[in-house]
Amino acid sequence: TCAKSRPYQDQTLDSKFFQLEHTKPLFKEHKILTMENLYTYHTFMEAFKILKFRCPSSLHDQFNISHRKETTLIAPFGSANNFISRSTSMWNAIAPKFKLQDYSYKIGQAPVLCVDTTA
């Protein structure tokens, strides 16, 4: 039920509150990520790989990197429900917690990951 419809004294977060979420204690006990956490993890990691390796360039070019702080992404205009807008908001929320300073390679250290096969 909605918290507003319950009396104030019944709005505590105890074991009774988690009865509807019967799988949550099992996931926590066995250290398994929930579907929502898996989605967040994989979206963040894909964004990190795209930004670090600049590959595929078609996706990298869609990210708008801030000129003031290179580890911050600027959200695209509008509330599009696509990978770029979602990963941008996730990146800006999660990346500061890891204190990433730079996700680019130094010149000469970058591996060749994207191979142009059209030529």
QUIRAHU-V755821 format. One record per helix or strand. SS is the DSSP state (hx for helix, st for strand). FROM is the first residue (numbers start at 1). TO is the last residue. Records with the same first field share a line. If there is no record, write none. Layout:
# QUIRAHU-V755821
SS=FROM-TO, FROM-TO
This chain:
# QUIRAHU-V755821
hx=3-5, 8-10, 17-19, 24-29, 35-53, 57-60, 83-98
st=64-65, 73-74
